[in-house]
Amino acid sequence: MELSAYRDIFIEELNDQLERMDQSLLALEREGSAEIIQTLFRAAHTIKGSAATMGFREMSDLTHEVEYVLERMRDKKLEISGQLIDMLFRALDAMKTLRSQYISGSVHEDCSAVVAEIRGHLHKPVKKPIRLPELTAAEILQAEAAAASGQQLLAVQVRLKEDCLMKAARYFMLQQRLEDLCGGAVIASSLAGQPVDGDEDARYSSFAFIIAAAQALDWLQSQLAGDSDVESAELALFTLTAGRAADNHIPELVSAPPSGPAAEERPKASSGQPTVRIHVERLDQLMNLVGELLIDQTSLADLHATGQRSDPAGILHKIGSVSDHMGRVIKELQEGVMKTRMLPIDQLFSRFPRLVRDLAHKLGKDIELVLQGGETELDRMIIEELGDPLIHLIRNSADHGIESPEARLAAGKPAAGCITLTSFHEENNVVITLQDDGQGIDPDKIKASAVAKGLISEEQAALLPQQDIIRLIFEPGFSTAAQVSEVSGRGVGMDIVRSQIGRLNGIIDIATEAGSGTTFTIRLPLTLAIIKGLLMKVSGRVMILPMYNIAEIVRIVPDDIQTVQGEQVIINHGRIVPFSWLHSKLHYQRTERMSKTIPVVIVRSVDKMAAFAVDEIIGNQEVVIKTLSSYLGTMSHLSGATILGNGQVAMILDASYLVSH
């Protein structure tokens, strides 16, 4: 077996073990049981042994240190703490980064900082976090003004070395240095108002500042970390809630630049050839069906020989029987092959508990994630593409939907917010709902922000129904965030959600209630490999649209076509729907129309609808999607092609492109 084959086996096993460690660490944070620690220990031990066998020294060294930490925890020689859990998560992120580099074949990750952190934690007592200063009314006003001007509020935690001389002087020098770096924007200090004399070791060994800065957080941290008298200098985003800090402690911070991607930004861990695990029972079933096809093939060959020797008309009935049997077998074979592409959506959902945990820590909120329906199966390709849209929805629910603990308690809600992610089958679709119990979406706020950003005019805003106003959150550049943060506020997330759901031929709906929360509902096809398509004729050509994008098929007369603001529309069930001639959209010549009525297909994609006039509706049938070769160039209006029963090639239209353009 080639080395690359061993590497693929190693990566496949590594994926399983890293996923197990991720889930176990989350469970360890909730309940520190000996069984969970043992599960983590076994996973780390397995990774260490496999990595050593493959010669991946970086992974082997790192997991050796993690294994030692877990061993001490198991033997009750090391106490479980939030700082320890965070350190293990950072080690896990470093492992995931190494995994990605092993896949690409280029290893450049240096894990020495994480290894040194683990070793330092084992041999050094854990120091308590430094309390942040409580801001006065004047300082709160100063902080709010800085945030409104576009600066970010940062909490700076400084710990001086034990052998540092004249610690009080060093404290004032660091304060002056921060003022120089940030342009005189040190808002508050934990030691403000305290006398310089006294026990310097006790008072000036560690302290914290609240600053406003336009510079990048990493750059400021690197400037402070270079001081020879500074043991550690950590920075984190600082938020204000009701005039006070959302949390009076600095959150647990990374003591070195993060070595791996965050859970929500990690690359897809797939080797050159994607693989799917299949139960042997399914393979046996497919083999049996292939065997039946071989028998039918032999029968057809015998009938062909018999027909050549005698009257062919006498064997037509037998040929029809064999053909019917082959049709049934092919149908079963098709369903069996589709099942081999199916994966439980839990493989995607399992990524999100870590994401929600990290978001809750960043935002100073208490958020619980509830997962339901993880056994629902979906095409592997759709699962891979669905990750980013769900991440954006979760981030927005955590940032904009779930209120702070203080606001929730004031509203009579539990302090902990809840995000519920559910999936289930509905006919030939998979439905995924993401529901939060937060503050809901305020249509008036949406409307005001859209008008301010020039997305709609005030006249349009006055005429839009409430549901259409809420859907404006999907428009490019839309955001209601007063301040750009690490989590959201740039106005790109929800637009990405809509475009990616559209590329998957999916539909997304929003239901919201002020004070009670918001629910996003996504409907997706089970697979993109075989679809039920609507066959239409356009300028003499057969074109296909996926049936799950067809909202309705109607017939209209030319007088039904109206003009609104210079654009053609039709009225469908009281709703104005943009209207186009499909041949014009595709730049084909128009053919003569014999009928007095016009067949119109109303196409739905994500949250939009459009009506397209065609020459003729042929019917619907299942079609196999064939991808278009790259030499055809960019053809955004097409999602693929198929071969019809008569051997003719028919193009499959991209509904999301037609509707959005």
C-alpha positions in Angstrom: 0.0 0.0 0.0 1.3 3.5 -0.9 2.2 6.0 1.7 -0.7 8.3 0.5 -3.1 5.5 1.2 -1.8 5.1 4.8 -2.1 8.9 5.2 -5.8 8.8 4.1 -6.5 6.1 6.7 -4.7 8.2 9.3 -6.7 11.3 8.4 -10.0 9.5 8.5 -9.2 8.1 12.0 -7.9 11.5 13.1 -11.1 13.2 12.1 -13.1 10.8 14.3 -10.8 11.2 17.3 -10.7 15.0 17.0 -14.5 15.1 16.8 -14.7 12.8 19.9 -12.3 15.1 21.8 -14.3 18.2 20.8 -17.5 16.8 22.1 -15.9 15.3 25.2 -14.2 18.6 26.1 -17.6 20.4 25.9 -19.1 17.6 28.2 -16.1 18.0 30.6 -16.8 21.7 31.0 -20.4 20.9 32.0 -19.7 17.9 34.2 -16.2 16.8 35.0 -16.7 13.1 35.3 -13.9 10.5 35.3 -15.5 8.7 32.4 -15.3 11.8 30.1 -11.6 12.3 31.1 -10.9 8.6 30.3 -12.6 9.1 26.8 -10.4 12.1 26.2 -7.3 10.2 27.3 -8.0 7.3 25.0 -8.6 9.6 22.0 -5.3 11.5 22.7 -3.4 8.3 23.2 -4.8 6.9 19.9 -3.8 10.1 18.0 -0.3 10.1 19.6 0.3 6.5 18.5 -1.0 6.9 15.0 0.9 10.2 14.5 4.2 8.6 15.7 3.7 5.7 13.3 3.2 8.1 10.4 6.2 10.1 11.5 4.2 13.3 12.2 6.3 14.5 15.1 4.5 17.7 15.7 1.2 16.0 16.3 2.8 13.3 18.4 4.6 15.8 20.7 1.5 17.9 21.2 -0.8 15.0 22.0 1.9 13.6 24.4 1.6 16.8 26.5 -2.2 16.7 26.3 -2.2 13.1 27.4 -0.1 13.9 30.4 -2.5 16.7 31.4 -5.4 14.3 31.1 -3.6 11.7 33.1 -3.0 14.1 36.0 -6.7 15.1 35.8 -7.7 11.4 35.9 -5.5 10.9 38.9 -7.0 14.0 40.6 -3.6 15.7 40.7 -4.8 18.5 38.6 -8.1 20.5 39.3 -10.5 21.1 36.4 -10.9 24.8 35.7 -12.1 27.1 33.0 -8.5 28.1 32.3 -7.5 24.5 31.9 -10.4 23.7 29.6 -9.6 26.7 27.4 -6.0 25.6 27.2 -7.1 22.1 26.0 -9.3 23.7 23.4 -6.4 25.7 22.1 -4.4 22.5 21.9 -7.3 20.9 20.0 -7.4 23.8 17.6 -3.6 23.3 17.0 -4.3 19.6 16.2 -7.0 20.6 13.7 -4.6 23.0 12.0 -1.9 20.3 11.8 -4.6 18.0 10.3 -5.3 20.5 7.5 -1.6 20.8 6.8 -1.1 17.0 6.7 -3.9 16.9 4.1 -2.3 19.6 2.0 1.2 18.1 2.4 2.7 21.3 3.6 3.5 21.4 7.4 4.5 24.8 8.7 2.7 24.9 12.1 4.9 25.5 15.1 3.1 24.1 18.2 5.9 25.0 20.6 3.9 27.9 22.1 1.0 25.5 23.0 3.3 22.9 24.3 5.1 25.5 26.4 1.8 26.7 27.7 0.7 23.2 28.8 4.1 22.5 30.5 3.9 25.9 32.2 0.4 25.2 33.5 1.5 21.9 34.9 4.4 23.4 36.9 3.1 26.8 37.9 0.1 27.6 40.1 -2.9 29.1 38.4 -3.2 32.8 39.0 -6.6 34.4 39.5 -7.9 36.6 36.7 -7.5 40.3 37.3 -10.7 42.3 38.0 -11.5 45.1 35.6 -12.2 48.6 36.9 -15.8 49.5 37.5 -16.4 52.5 35.2 -17.7 55.8 36.7 -20.6 57.7 34.9 -18.1 60.0 33.2 -16.0 57.0 32.1 -19.0 55.3 30.7 -19.9 58.4 28.6 -16.3 58.5 27.4 -16.4 54.8 26.4 -19.7 55.2 24.6 -18.4 58.2 22.7 -15.3 56.3 21.6 -17.3 53.3 20.5 -19.7 55.6 18.5 -16.6 57.1 16.7 -15.6 53.7 15.4 -13.0 52.8 18.0 -13.0 49.4 19.7 -13.1 49.1 23.5 -10.4 46.8 24.9 -9.6 45.4 28.3 -5.8 45.1 28.9 -4.6 42.7 31.6 -1.0 43.1 32.7 1.0 40.9 35.0 4.5 42.0 36.0 7.4 39.6 36.6 8.1 38.8 40.3 11.7 40.2 40.0 10.6 43.5 38.5 12.0 46.4 40.4 10.0 49.6 41.1 6.7 48.0 40.0 4.7 51.2 40.7 7.0 53.1 38.3 6.6 50.4 35.7 2.8 50.6 36.1 2.8 54.4 35.3 5.2 53.8 32.4 2.9 51.2 30.8 -0.1 53.5 31.3 1.8 56.3 29.5 2.9 53.8 26.7 -0.7 52.8 26.2 -1.7 56.4 25.9 1.0 57.0 23.3 0.0 53.9 21.3 -3.7 54.7 21.3 -3.6 58.4 21.2 -4.4 59.2 24.8 -7.4 57.0 25.1 -6.9 55.1 28.4 -10.4 55.3 29.9 -10.0 53.6 33.2 -7.4 51.8 35.4 -7.9 49.2 38.1 -5.4 51.1 40.3 -6.8 54.6 39.7 -6.8 56.8 42.8 -4.6 54.5 44.9 -1.4 55.9 46.5 2.0 55.2 44.9 3.7 54.3 48.2 2.9 51.1 50.3 3.3 47.5 49.4 4.2 47.7 45.7 4.5 43.9 45.3 0.9 43.4 46.4 -0.7 46.4 44.6 1.3 46.7 41.4 2.1 43.1 40.5 -1.0 43.0 38.3 -3.5 45.5 37.0 -5.9 46.2 34.2 -6.8 49.1 31.9 -9.9 49.9 29.8 -8.7 51.6 26.5 -10.3 52.8 23.3 -8.2 52.1 20.2 -8.4 52.1 16.4 -5.4 49.8 16.1 -5.7 46.0 15.7 -5.8 44.0 18.9 -3.0 41.7 17.9 -0.7 44.6 17.1 -1.2 46.2 20.4 -0.6 43.0 22.3 2.6 42.4 20.4 3.8 46.0 21.4 3.1 45.3 25.1 4.5 41.7 25.1 8.0 43.0 24.2 8.6 44.6 27.6 11.2 42.7 29.6 9.5 43.3 32.9 6.1 42.1 31.7 5.2 38.5 32.4 2.0 38.6 30.4 0.0 41.2 28.6 -3.4 40.1 27.4 -6.1 42.0 25.4 -9.8 41.3 24.9 -12.8 43.1 23.5 -14.7 45.0 26.2 -18.5 45.6 26.1 -20.8 47.9 28.0 -24.2 46.7 29.4 -26.5 49.1 31.2 -23.6 51.4 32.0 -21.3 48.6 33.4 -19.0 46.0 32.0 -20.9 42.9 30.8 -18.5 40.9 32.9 -16.2 42.3 35.6 -13.5 39.8 34.7 -11.4 39.6 31.6 -12.4 36.5 29.7 -9.9 33.7 29.4 -7.5 34.8 26.7 -5.0 33.1 24.4 -1.6 33.7 25.9 0.0 33.2 22.5 -1.3 33.9 19.0 -3.8 31.2 18.2 -2.2 28.3 16.4 -5.4 27.0 14.8 -8.6 28.3 13.2 -11.6 28.9 15.4 -14.3 26.3 15.2 -16.5 28.4 13.0 -13.7 29.2 10.6 -11.9 25.9 10.3 -11.4 24.5 6.8 -13.2 21.5 5.6 -11.0 18.5 6.5 -11.2 16.5 3.3 -8.4 14.8 1.5 -8.0 14.9 -2.3 -10.7 12.3 -2.8 -13.7 12.7 -0.5 -14.8 9.5 1.2 -18.0 8.3 2.7 -18.3 5.4 5.2 -20.9 2.8 4.0 -22.4 0.0 6.0 -21.5 -3.4 4.5 -25.2 -4.3 4.4 -25.9 -1.5 1.9 -23.0 -2.7 -0.3 -24.5 -6.3 -0.2 -27.9 -4.9 -1.3 -26.3 -3.0 -4.2 -24.4 -6.1 -5.2 -27.6 -8.2 -5.3 -29.3 -5.6 -7.5 -26.3 -5.5 -9.9 -26.6 -9.3 -10.0 -30.2 -9.1 -11.0 -29.3 -6.6 -13.8 -26.8 -9.0 -15.1 -29.5 -11.7 -15.2 -31.8 -9.4 -17.2 -28.9 -8.5 -19.5 -28.4 -12.2 -20.2 -32.2 -12.7 -20.8 -32.2 -9.8 -23.3 -29.2 -11.3 -25.2 -31.0 -14.7 -25.4 -34.2 -13.0 -26.6 -32.2 -11.1 -29.2 -30.7 -14.3 -30.5 -34.1 -16.0 -30.5 -35.6 -13.1 -32.5 -32.9 -13.3 -35.1 -33.6 -17.1 -35.6 -37.4 -16.8 -35.6 -40.2 -14.3 -35.8 -39.3 -11.2 -33.7 -42.9 -10.3 -33.1 -43.4 -13.4 -31.0 -40.9 -12.3 -28.3 -42.0 -8.7 -27.8 -44.1 -9.6 -24.8 -41.2 -11.3 -23.1 -39.0 -8.3 -23.9 -41.6 -6.1 -22.3 -41.5 -8.2 -19.1 -37.8 -8.1 -18.9 -37.8 -4.4 -19.4 -40.4 -3.9 -16.6 -38.2 -5.9 -14.2 -35.1 -4.0 -15.2 -37.0 -0.7 -14.5 -37.9 -1.9 -11.0 -34.3 -3.0 -10.3 -32.9 0.2 -11.6 -35.3 2.2 -9.4 -34.1 0.2 -6.3 -30.5 0.6 -7.4 -30.9 4.3 -7.8 -32.4 4.6 -4.3 -29.6 2.4 -2.9 -26.9 4.5 -4.5 -28.5 7.6 -3.2 -28.5 6.2 0.3 -24.7 5.7 0.0 -24.3 9.4 -0.5 -26.5 10.2 2.6 -24.9 11.1 5.9 -26.6 11.9 9.2 -26.8 15.7 9.6 -25.4 15.2 13.1 -21.9 15.2 11.5 -22.6 18.9 10.8 -24.5 19.7 14.0 -21.7 18.3 16.2 -19.5 21.3 15.2 -21.9 23.9 16.7 -21.7 23.3 20.5 -18.1 24.5 20.5 -19.0 27.4 18.3 -21.8 28.5 20.7 -19.5 28.0 23.7 -16.9 30.3 22.2 -19.5 32.9 21.1 -21.0 33.0 24.6 -17.6 33.6 26.1 -16.9 36.4 23.6 -20.2 38.1 24.1 -20.5 37.7 27.9 -23.7 35.8 27.6 -25.0 32.5 28.8 -26.3 30.5 25.8 -27.5 26.9 25.6 -27.6 25.1 22.3 -30.2 22.3 21.9 -29.8 19.9 18.9 -32.7 17.8 17.6 -33.0 15.4 14.7 -29.3 14.7 14.2 -30.2 11.3 12.7 -31.8 13.0 9.7 -29.9 12.0 6.5 -28.9 14.4 3.8 -26.6 14.3 0.8 -23.0 14.6 1.7 -22.4 17.5 -0.7 -25.3 19.5 0.7 -24.0 18.9 4.3 -20.6 20.3 3.3 -22.1 23.4 1.8 -24.6 24.0 4.6 -22.0 24.6 7.3 -21.3 28.3 6.5 -25.0 29.4 6.3 -25.8 27.8 9.6 -22.7 29.3 11.2 -23.8 32.8 10.2 -27.3 32.2 11.5 -26.0 31.0 14.8 -23.6 33.9 15.1 -26.4 36.4 14.4 -28.8 34.7 16.9 -26.1 34.8 19.6 -25.1 38.4 18.9 -28.4 40.1 17.9 -31.1 37.7 19.1 -30.1 36.6 22.6 -30.0 39.4 25.1 -27.6 39.9 27.9 -28.3 38.1 31.2 -29.3 41.4 32.8 -31.7 42.3 30.0 -33.3 38.8 30.0 -33.9 38.9 33.8 -35.4 42.3 33.5 -37.8 41.0 30.8 -38.8 38.1 33.0 -36.8 35.5 31.1 -34.2 33.0 32.3 -30.7 34.5 32.4 -29.5 31.8 29.9 -30.7 32.1 26.3 -31.5 29.1 24.2 -30.8 28.4 20.5 -32.6 25.3 19.2 -31.4 23.6 15.9 -33.8 21.0 14.5 -33.9 18.9 11.3 -36.5 16.5 9.9 -37.8 15.1 6.7 -40.8 16.6 5.0 -41.8 14.8 1.8 -38.7 14.9 -0.5 -37.1 17.7 1.4 -35.1 18.2 4.6 -36.3 21.0 6.8 -33.9 22.7 9.2 -35.1 25.2 11.8 -33.0 27.5 13.9 -34.9 29.1 16.7 -33.8 31.4 19.5 -35.8 32.8 22.4 -34.2 36.2 22.2 -35.6 39.7 21.5 -36.9 39.0 18.0 -36.5 41.3 15.0 -37.9 44.8 15.1 -39.4 45.7 11.7 -39.2 49.4 12.5 -35.5 49.2 13.2 -35.0 47.2 10.0 -36.9 49.7 8.0 -35.0 52.7 9.4 -31.6 51.0 8.8 -32.6 50.1 5.2 -33.7 53.6 4.4 -30.5 55.1 6.0 -28.3 52.8 4.0 -30.2 53.6 0.8 -31.4 50.1 0.2 -35.0 51.3 -0.2 -36.6 54.7 -0.3 -39.0 56.1 2.3 -41.9 55.7 -0.1 -41.1 52.1 -0.7 -40.6 51.5 3.0 -44.1 52.9 3.7 -45.7 50.4 1.2 -43.8 47.2 2.1 -45.6 44.7 4.2 -44.0 43.7 7.5 -42.8 40.3 6.3 -41.0 41.9 3.3 -39.4 44.4 5.6 -38.0 41.7 7.8 -36.6 39.9 4.7 -34.5 43.0 4.0 -31.9 41.6 6.4 -30.8 39.3 3.5 -29.9 42.3 1.3 -26.2 42.9 0.6 -24.6 45.4 3.0 -27.5 45.4 5.4 -26.7 45.5 9.1 -28.3 47.1 12.2 -25.2 46.7 14.4 -24.1 50.0 15.9 -20.5 48.8 16.1 -18.5 46.3 14.1 -17.3 43.4 16.3 -15.5 40.1 16.0 -18.9 38.4 15.7 -21.0 40.6 13.4 -21.9 44.0 12.1 -20.2 44.1 8.7 -23.5 43.4 6.8 -22.2 40.4 4.9 -23.4 37.4 6.9 -27.1 37.2 6.0 -26.4 37.9 2.4 -24.1 35.0 2.3 -26.8 32.8 3.9 -29.3 33.7 1.2 -26.8 33.1 -1.7 -25.5 29.8 -0.4 -29.0 28.5 0.4 -30.0 29.5 -3.1 -27.1 27.6 -4.7 -28.3 24.5 -2.9 -31.8 25.1 -4.5 -33.1 25.8 -1.0 -35.7 28.1 0.5 -35.4 30.1 3.7 -38.2 31.7 5.7 -38.3 33.9 8.8 -40.8 34.1 11.6 -40.2 36.5 14.4 -42.1 37.9 17.4 -40.9 40.9 19.4 -39.6 39.8 22.8 -40.1 36.1 22.1 -37.5 35.2 19.5 -36.9 34.4 15.8 -37.1 31.2 13.8 -35.3 30.6 10.5 -36.7 27.7 8.4 -34.5 26.2 5.7 -36.0 23.7 3.2 -33.5 21.8 1.1 -33.7 18.9 -1.4 -32.5 15.5 -0.2 -29.9 15.4 -3.0 -28.6 17.4 -5.9 -27.5 14.4 -7.9 -30.9 13.2 -9.1 -33.8 15.7 -9.2 -37.4 15.8 -10.4 -37.4 18.5 -13.1 -40.0 20.4 -15.0 -39.4 20.1 -18.8 -40.3 23.2 -20.8 -39.8 24.3 -24.4 -38.2 27.7 -25.0 -37.5 28.8 -28.6 -37.5 25.2 -29.7 -35.1 24.0 -27.0 -36.0 21.7 -24.1 -35.0 23.4 -20.8 -35.4 22.0 -17.2 -36.1 23.7 -13.9 -36.0 21.8 -10.6 -39.5 21.0 -9.3 -38.7 22.2 -5.8 -38.1 25.7 -7.2 -41.5 25.7 -8.9 -44.1 27.6 -6.8 -46.9 27.4 -9.4 -47.6 26.9 -13.1 -50.3 29.2 -14.5 -51.7 30.3 -17.8 -52.2 34.0 -18.4 -53.4 36.3 -21.3 -51.3 39.2 -22.5 -53.6 41.7 -20.7 -52.5 40.1 -17.4 -49.0 41.5 -17.9 -48.8 44.9 -16.2 -46.0 47.5 -15.8 -44.9 48.8 -12.4 -42.1 51.4 -12.2 -41.0 50.5 -15.7 -40.8 46.7 -15.0 -43.2 44.0 -16.2 -45.1 42.1 -13.4 -48.1 39.9 -13.0 -50.5 39.6 -10.0 -50.4 36.2 -8.4 -52.8 35.6 -5.4 -52.7 39.3 -4.7 -48.9 39.5 -4.8 -46.8 41.4 -7.3 -44.4 39.0 -9.1 -41.7 40.2 -11.5 -42.4 38.8 -15.0 -39.9 38.0 -17.8 -40.0 36.1 -21.1 -37.6 33.2 -20.6 -36.4 33.3 -24.2 -35.4 37.0 -23.7 -33.7 36.1 -20.4 -31.6 33.5 -22.2 -31.0 35.7 -25.3 -32.9 33.3 -27.6 -35.0 34.3 -30.6 -38.7 34.4 -30.0 -40.8 31.8 -31.7 -44.3 32.3 -33.0 -47.0 31.7 -30.4 -50.1 29.9 -31.6 -52.2 29.8 -28.4 -54.0 32.8 -27.0 -52.8 32.0 -23.5 -49.2 32.1 -22.2 -47.8 29.3 -20.0 -46.0 30.9 -17.0 -43.8 29.2 -14.5 -43.5 31.0 -11.1 -40.1 30.2 -9.8 -39.1 30.5 -6.1 -35.6 30.8 -4.7 -34.8 31.4 -1.1 -37.1 34.3 -0.2 -37.8 35.7 -3.8 -40.2 34.8 -6.6 -40.2 35.6 -10.3 -42.5 34.6 -13.2 -41.1 33.3 -16.6 -43.2 32.8 -19.7 -42.3 29.7 -21.8 -43.5 28.3 -25.1 -44.8 25.0 -23.8 -44.9 22.9 -20.6 -43.9 19.3 -21.4 -44.2 17.7 -18.0 -42.0 16.5 -15.2 -39.6 13.6 -14.8 -36.6 12.5 -12.8 -33.3 13.6 -14.3 -29.7 12.9 -13.5 -27.6 16.0 -13.3 -24.4 16.1 -15.3 -21.9 18.8 -14.4 -20.7 21.1 -17.2 -17.1 21.0 -18.3 -14.9 24.0 -17.5 -14.1 24.6 -21.1 -17.6 26.0 -21.6 -16.6 28.9 -19.4 -18.7 30.6 -16.8 -22.4 29.9 -17.4 -24.0 31.2 -14.2 -27.6 30.6 -15.5 -27.0 26.8 -15.8 -26.6 24.3 -12.9 -25.9 21.4 -15.2 -27.3 19.3 -18.0 -29.0 15.9 -18.5 -29.6 13.4 -21.3 -33.3 12.7 -22.0 -34.7 9.3 -23.0 -34.5 10.2 -26.7 -30.8 10.9 -26.4 -31.3 14.7 -26.6 -29.2 16.9 -24.2 -31.3 19.3 -22.1 -29.9 22.1 -20.0 -30.9 22.5 -16.3 -31.5 26.1 -15.4 -30.2 27.6 -12.1 -33.3 29.0 -10.4 -31.4 31.1 -7.9 -29.6 32.9 -10.7 -32.7 33.5 -12.7 -34.7 34.9 -9.8 -31.9 37.1 -8.3 -30.9 38.5 -11.7 
